[in-house]
Amino acid sequence: MGRTLPSITQSFLQEQASLARFRRALRREDQRALDDLLASARHHLAASAYASHLLPFEVMLLAMLVEEHKHVLRLRGEMDALRTQLSSRD
């Protein structure tokens, strides 16, 4: 018996291919931003297999949000460290 559902990697590649025309319509800097988001989603493909109850695009968006939130948390930490340094100088 064969598989009834495509693998998460196959679903990701299909979703990425469906965005090709949208990507081409974007400005270069926006294309790079989209590419970065897709790369962050690809980074979480193994974990995405466990979210099979979601639509593949929803899983991609969630993976992108995880990476973006990690980036925000890192920046917040850097800002707090800089604030601490500045306040200790006073």
C-alpha positions, -999 to +999 in steps of 0.1 A: +000+000+000+013+034-009+013+066+010-019+085+012-004+119+022+027+136+007+056+140+030+061+174+047+091+180+024+070+173-007+043+196+006+068+223+014+083+221-021+048+223-036+039+254-015+072+270-024+066+263-061+031+278-059+047+310-046+070+313-076+049+339-095+043+359-064+080+359-057+088+371-092+064+400-088+082+412-056+110+437-056+145+423-051+148+431-014+114+416-008+124+385-028+154+381-004+131+385+026+107+359+013+136+336+005+148+340+041+114+332+055+111+301+033+146+290+045+135+294+081+104+273+074+127+247+057+148+247+088+119+233+108+107+206+084+114+177+107+093+192+135+066+201+110+059+165+103+044+163+138+019+191+130+001+169+103-033+182+114-025+216+101-025+226+064+011+226+050+010+264+045-001+269+081+029+248+092+052+269+071+038+301+086+042+288+121+078+278+115+085+313+101+069+328+131+091+307+154+122+319+137+111+355+136+102+354+173+136+339+182+152+369+163+130+394+183+139+377+216+176+379+207+173+416+198+155+423+230+183+406+250+208+427+232+188+459+239+186+450+276+223+444+278+230+478+261+206+495+285+224+479+314+257+491+301+244+526+296+228+528+330+260+516+347+280+544+331+258+570+347 
